[in-house]
Each structure stands twice: as structure tokens, then as C-alpha cells.
């Protein structure tokens, strides 16, 4: 596998894709083509120490691919506009939907296997559950333009009769870990909570505005980026049945569990204050997400996931405490 051509990683200056790039390097893959908008200084640390053969600006990638397709053996298309507070759908439509269609069509034309990033945001309020079944996709009602753009691409993909030789759309749940330092408001709760605890000794969590959930007992499927990258690598090497795959742990945990794991990793006494959820996201707030992982497990992926406590301890002690990149 190591010498069979270049592996493309889009979004390579961003969080998950830059981490995956490091994992690919560690596995012996250095003939990597990294694609992104490389203009942001605050993202440089994510890729500057990686081994790769080429950096390609996002705007030039589809042209680059036409000229270089013969040398490409696999594409991880993880680049996207991921800001869930960006309410202009046109921004998401162009970058997440139309751009991804071009990548897909190139993979079809040149017979290149493809893994692309979908999102658990496609599930909306979870009224249909969190099963990565293809029949559910047309019914899903995402809560924001970002989620809509991701679901529109999944819908479009499922309508295509011509496909890459292998493809997988990954519905990422709440991913956390090193290399998300640049994400601002969109960084994981762990990242923000850690910084708050270091600064003030305590942390603020959103109060529950839903009588069925106590404060801090909102539930999410948190998955460590290390597990996400391992799944990506496994899909490239095994290429099971094509389709959509949830990428979570299948074991949802509360926000209280999450911040208690951070206090524990830091040896600080827990100090949690509950504040009102901001009005602009209150009606779009998910109280419960949990990935149904049956499909990926049935496909043969049997590695166990890091527990929340172990993953948080590693993230806090090995990365956050020293702003270390992977």
C-alpha cells in the first residue's frame, strides 16, 4: 500500500485532517498532497511539521486533480466550512455541497476511492434517531445551514448511479483532541472548559432549558480524534461496503462527566456554574446524541474506543497543558 501513489487530504490545515495527516505519517505514508486555504497563520502549526509532497490551495484543487489524477491512490475529503453559527446557506452550499460534488465526480471519473466528511449535525433534533441508515437520509431535518449542506451532499451521493470504486461518508459526532486550537467558538467543549478551569478554577456549562434534562446532564457522543483517525486509516486499508458510516463511540456521556474528567486530569476540585444557553442557539440545541455504531462494527472495525476519561486525560496532559500539536 505504501508506494501505490499519493494520498490526498483536504482540509489539511484544519483539526481532524491535520491530525489524520500525522497518523498517516506515523504509518509510513509521506507521499501526501495537502489541500486547504493555507492563508491563515493560526493554522500553520497544524501542518508545518508534517511530511508531505505537495501543498495545493483549495481553490486550485479540482484543476490540480484533473492533471494529477493518475498519481492519486486515495482521497480523504475532510475540508469544509464547519462554522455552525454561519447562517448564510450560500457559503455552505458552495464549499460543502458544490465543491464536494466536484471532488466526487473526479473520483468517479478517475476511479479514486474516497472518504468524505459528513456530520452528525445531519440528524437535527434526533427525531429519527442516530442510525446511519441510507433510507433515513431524505427525511432528516438538520437544525442549521451547515447541517443542511452536509445532508444535501449525502442525499445527492445516494442518488448517484456512478460512484467511486469505494466511498464512505463519515458522520462525525463530537470530535475533540489536539490541533483544534484555531477553532475559536467552534472548538470542543473540552478545549474551552480546560482554558476556563486554568484561568478561573471553574467552568460554566449551559443550563438545561428542557425539563427532561437536569443542568449539565445534556448528553453527547464525544469521540477522541485519535479514534477518528484510526477509523479513517482502517477504511482506506480495508475498503468495506461503501456507504454512510457514523463515527462516534456509541456511548454518550453528559457534559458533567466531561468536565469532571478535566478537573480530575488537572487534580482540581470540581467547580461548575450553569449559565443560560445563548438565545441564538437555544432552539437549535441538541440535548441527546448517540451514534448507532452497528454499521461500522458489522463492516469489521473492531478496535475499542478510548474511554472519555482516558482520552481527556491524554488530551489535557500531553497536549493542552503545553499547547502541543500532533
C-alpha positions as CSV (number, residue, x, y, z in Angstrom):
1,X,0.0,0.0,0.0
2,X,2.8,2.4,0.9
3,X,4.0,3.0,-2.6
4,X,0.8,3.0,-4.6
5,X,0.5,6.6,-5.2
6,X,-0.4,9.8,-3.5
7,X,-3.0,10.2,-0.7
8,X,-4.9,13.5,-0.8
9,X,-6.1,15.1,2.4
10,X,-8.4,18.1,2.1
11,X,-8.9,20.5,5.0
12,X,-5.3,19.6,6.0
13,X,-4.7,22.9,7.9
14,X,-7.8,22.1,10.0
15,X,-8.4,20.0,13.0
16,X,-9.3,16.4,12.1
17,X,-7.5,16.4,8.7
18,X,-4.2,17.7,10.2
19,X,-4.4,15.0,12.9
20,X,-5.1,12.3,10.3
21,X,-2.0,13.6,8.3
22,X,0.2,12.9,11.3
23,X,-1.3,9.5,11.7
24,X,-0.7,8.7,8.1
25,X,2.9,9.9,8.5
26,X,3.4,7.6,11.5
27,X,2.0,4.7,9.5
28,X,4.7,5.3,6.8
29,X,2.7,7.4,4.3
30,X,4.7,10.5,3.3
31,X,3.6,11.0,-0.3
32,X,0.7,13.2,0.8
33,X,-1.0,16.0,-1.0
34,X,-2.4,18.5,1.5
35,X,-5.2,20.7,0.3
36,X,-6.7,23.8,2.1
37,X,-6.8,27.5,2.2
38,X,-3.3,27.9,3.7
39,X,-3.5,31.7,4.2
40,X,-4.3,31.5,8.0
41,X,-1.3,31.9,10.2
42,X,-3.0,30.4,13.2
43,X,-3.3,27.1,11.4
44,X,0.3,26.7,10.3
45,X,1.3,24.6,13.3
46,X,-1.2,22.0,12.2
47,X,0.8,21.0,9.1
48,X,4.2,22.6,9.0
49,X,6.0,19.7,10.7
50,X,4.2,17.0,8.7
51,X,5.8,15.1,5.9
52,X,4.1,15.7,2.5
53,X,4.9,16.0,-1.1
54,X,2.8,19.0,-2.0
55,X,0.5,21.8,-0.7
56,X,-2.4,22.6,-3.0
57,X,-4.6,25.7,-2.4
58,X,-8.3,24.7,-2.0
59,X,-9.3,26.9,-5.0
60,X,-6.9,25.1,-7.3
61,X,-7.5,21.5,-6.2
62,X,-10.1,20.4,-8.7
63,X,-7.9,21.6,-11.5
64,X,-4.9,20.0,-9.9
65,X,-6.7,16.7,-9.7
66,X,-7.5,16.7,-13.4
67,X,-3.8,17.0,-14.2
68,X,-2.6,14.6,-11.5
69,X,-5.3,12.0,-11.0
70,X,-3.2,9.1,-12.3
71,X,-0.8,9.5,-9.4
72,X,-3.5,9.6,-6.7
73,X,-4.5,6.4,-4.9
74,X,-6.9,7.7,-2.3
75,X,-8.7,10.9,-1.2
76,X,-9.8,12.0,2.2
77,X,-12.1,14.9,1.6
78,X,-12.4,16.4,5.1
79,X,-12.3,20.1,4.2
80,X,-15.5,22.0,4.8
81,X,-16.9,25.2,6.1
82,X,-17.7,23.9,9.6
83,X,-19.0,27.0,11.4
84,X,-22.4,26.1,12.7
85,X,-23.2,29.7,13.5
86,X,-22.6,30.8,9.9
87,X,-26.3,31.3,8.8
88,X,-25.7,32.2,5.2
89,X,-26.5,29.0,3.5
90,X,-24.9,30.1,0.2
91,X,-21.4,29.9,1.9
92,X,-22.1,26.3,3.0
93,X,-23.7,25.4,-0.4
94,X,-20.7,26.5,-2.4
95,X,-18.0,25.0,-0.1
96,X,-19.7,21.9,1.3
97,X,-22.1,20.9,-1.4
98,X,-20.9,22.1,-4.8
99,X,-17.2,21.7,-4.1
100,X,-17.8,18.2,-2.8
101,X,-19.7,17.3,-5.9
102,X,-16.7,18.2,-8.0
103,X,-14.4,16.1,-5.8
104,X,-16.9,13.2,-6.1
105,X,-17.2,13.5,-9.9
106,X,-13.4,13.5,-10.2
107,X,-13.2,10.3,-8.1
108,X,-15.8,8.7,-10.3
109,X,-14.0,9.8,-13.5
110,X,-10.5,8.7,-12.4
111,X,-11.6,5.7,-10.2
112,X,-10.2,7.0,-7.0
113,X,-11.5,5.7,-3.6
114,X,-13.0,8.5,-1.4
115,X,-13.7,9.0,2.2
116,X,-15.5,12.3,2.9
117,X,-16.7,14.1,6.0
118,X,-20.4,14.2,6.6
119,X,-21.6,15.2,10.1
120,X,-23.9,14.1,13.0
121,X,-25.4,17.6,12.5
122,X,-27.4,16.0,9.7
123,X,-29.5,14.3,12.4
124,X,-31.0,17.5,13.6
125,X,-33.0,17.0,16.8
126,X,-32.6,13.3,16.5
127,X,-36.4,12.7,15.9
128,X,-35.4,9.8,13.7
129,X,-32.7,8.5,15.9
130,X,-29.0,8.3,15.1
131,X,-28.8,5.4,12.8
132,X,-26.7,5.8,9.6
133,X,-29.3,4.1,7.5
134,X,-29.5,5.4,3.9
135,X,-33.3,5.3,3.9
136,X,-33.4,7.9,6.7
137,X,-31.3,10.5,4.9
138,X,-34.1,12.1,2.8
139,X,-36.2,12.6,6.0
140,X,-33.6,14.2,8.2
141,X,-34.0,17.8,9.2
142,X,-30.8,19.4,10.3
143,X,-31.0,22.5,12.6
144,X,-28.6,24.8,10.8
145,X,-27.2,25.7,7.4
146,X,-24.0,23.7,8.0
147,X,-26.0,20.5,8.8
148,X,-28.3,21.1,5.8
149,X,-25.3,21.4,3.4
150,X,-23.9,18.1,4.7
151,X,-27.2,16.3,4.4
152,X,-27.8,17.7,0.9
153,X,-24.5,16.2,-0.2
154,X,-25.3,12.8,1.4
155,X,-28.7,12.9,-0.4
156,X,-27.0,13.7,-3.7
157,X,-24.4,11.0,-3.2
158,X,-27.1,8.4,-2.6
159,X,-28.8,9.3,-5.8
160,X,-25.7,8.8,-7.9
161,X,-25.5,5.7,-10.1
162,X,-21.9,6.3,-10.9
163,X,-19.7,6.1,-7.8
164,X,-16.0,5.9,-6.9
165,X,-14.6,2.3,-6.6
166,X,-15.1,2.7,-2.8
167,X,-16.6,5.6,-0.9
168,X,-17.6,6.3,2.7
169,X,-19.3,9.4,4.1
170,X,-18.4,9.8,7.8
171,X,-21.0,11.2,10.2
172,X,-18.6,12.7,12.8
173,X,-20.1,13.1,16.2
174,X,-18.4,15.4,18.9
175,X,-14.8,15.1,18.0
176,X,-12.1,16.6,20.3
177,X,-8.4,16.5,20.6
178,X,-5.1,18.2,19.6
179,X,-4.9,20.6,16.6
180,X,-8.2,22.3,17.3
181,X,-6.5,25.4,18.8
182,X,-7.5,27.6,15.9
183,X,-11.2,26.9,16.0
184,X,-12.4,29.7,18.3
185,X,-16.1,29.3,19.3
186,X,-16.3,26.1,17.3
187,X,-13.6,24.3,19.3
188,X,-14.7,21.4,21.5
189,X,-16.2,22.0,25.0
190,X,-13.2,20.3,26.4
191,X,-10.9,22.9,24.9
192,X,-13.0,25.8,26.3
193,X,-13.5,24.1,29.6
194,X,-9.8,23.4,30.1
195,X,-8.9,27.1,29.4
196,X,-11.7,28.3,31.8
197,X,-10.5,26.0,34.6
198,X,-6.9,27.0,34.2
199,X,-7.9,30.7,34.3
200,X,-10.6,30.7,37.0
201,X,-10.6,27.3,38.7
202,X,-14.1,26.7,37.5
203,X,-16.2,26.1,34.4
204,X,-19.5,27.3,33.0
205,X,-21.9,24.9,31.3
206,X,-25.2,25.6,29.6
207,X,-28.2,25.3,31.9
208,X,-30.8,22.9,30.6
209,X,-33.9,24.6,29.1
210,X,-35.5,21.2,28.7
211,X,-37.4,19.8,31.8
212,X,-36.4,16.3,30.9
213,X,-32.7,17.0,31.5
214,X,-31.0,18.3,34.6
215,X,-28.4,21.1,34.3
216,X,-25.2,19.6,32.8
217,X,-26.9,16.3,32.1
218,X,-27.2,17.1,28.4
219,X,-25.7,14.1,26.6
220,X,-23.3,13.9,23.7
221,X,-21.3,11.2,21.9
222,X,-17.8,12.5,22.4
223,X,-15.1,10.8,20.3
224,X,-11.3,11.3,20.6
225,X,-9.7,12.4,17.3
226,X,-7.2,9.6,17.7
227,X,-10.1,7.1,17.3
228,X,-11.5,9.1,14.3
229,X,-8.1,8.9,12.5
230,X,-7.8,5.2,13.2
231,X,-11.2,4.6,11.6
232,X,-10.2,6.7,8.5
233,X,-7.0,4.6,8.2
234,X,-8.9,1.4,8.5
235,X,-11.4,2.4,5.9
236,X,-8.6,3.2,3.4
237,X,-6.9,-0.1,4.1
238,X,-10.0,-2.4,4.2
239,X,-12.5,-0.6,1.9
240,X,-15.6,-2.5,3.2
241,X,-19.1,-1.9,1.7
242,X,-19.5,1.7,0.5
243,X,-21.9,3.9,2.3
244,X,-22.5,6.3,5.2
245,X,-20.9,5.5,8.5
246,X,-21.4,7.0,11.9
247,X,-18.2,7.9,13.7
248,X,-18.9,8.2,17.4
249,X,-18.2,5.8,20.3
250,X,-21.8,4.6,20.6
251,X,-21.7,5.5,24.4
252,X,-23.0,9.0,25.0
253,X,-21.8,10.9,28.1
254,X,-23.0,14.0,30.0
255,X,-21.3,17.4,29.9
256,X,-20.9,17.0,33.7
257,X,-19.0,13.7,33.1
258,X,-16.8,15.6,30.6
259,X,-15.8,18.5,32.7
260,X,-15.3,16.3,35.8
261,X,-12.8,14.3,33.7
262,X,-10.9,17.6,33.0
263,X,-11.0,18.5,36.7
264,X,-9.7,15.1,37.5
265,X,-6.9,15.2,34.9
266,X,-5.8,18.6,36.4
267,X,-6.2,17.5,40.0
268,X,-8.6,20.4,40.6
269,X,-11.7,20.2,42.7
270,X,-14.8,20.4,40.5
271,X,-16.4,23.8,40.3
272,X,-19.3,24.1,37.8
273,X,-21.6,27.0,37.3
274,X,-24.6,26.8,35.0
275,X,-25.5,29.6,32.6
276,X,-28.3,30.2,30.2
277,X,-27.8,28.8,26.7
278,X,-27.4,31.7,24.3
279,X,-30.6,32.7,22.6
280,X,-29.1,32.4,19.1
281,X,-28.5,28.6,19.5
282,X,-31.1,27.7,22.1
283,X,-33.8,26.4,19.7
284,X,-31.1,24.6,17.7
285,X,-29.5,22.9,20.7
286,X,-29.3,19.1,20.8
287,X,-29.9,17.5,24.2
288,X,-29.0,14.0,23.3
289,X,-26.8,12.5,20.6
290,X,-25.5,8.9,20.5
291,X,-24.1,7.2,17.4
292,X,-25.5,3.9,16.4
293,X,-22.2,2.1,15.6
294,X,-23.7,-1.1,14.3
295,X,-22.8,-0.4,10.7
296,X,-19.1,0.2,11.2
297,X,-18.8,-2.7,13.6
298,X,-20.6,-5.0,11.1
299,X,-18.2,-3.9,8.4
300,X,-15.4,-5.4,10.5
301,X,-14.0,-2.5,12.5
302,X,-13.5,-4.0,16.0
303,X,-10.9,-1.7,17.7
304,X,-12.3,-0.4,21.0
305,X,-12.6,3.3,21.5
306,X,-10.8,5.4,24.2
307,X,-13.0,6.0,27.3
308,X,-13.9,9.6,27.8
309,X,-11.7,9.7,31.0
310,X,-8.6,8.3,29.3
311,X,-9.0,10.4,26.2
312,X,-9.5,13.6,28.2
313,X,-6.5,12.8,30.5
314,X,-4.3,12.3,27.4
315,X,-5.5,15.4,25.7
316,X,-5.1,17.6,28.8
317,X,-1.7,16.3,29.9
318,X,0.0,15.6,26.6
319,X,-1.4,18.5,24.5
320,X,-3.4,21.2,26.1
321,X,-1.0,21.7,29.1
322,X,1.8,22.7,26.7
323,X,-0.2,23.7,23.6
324,X,1.4,20.8,21.8
325,X,0.4,19.9,18.3
326,X,0.2,16.3,16.9
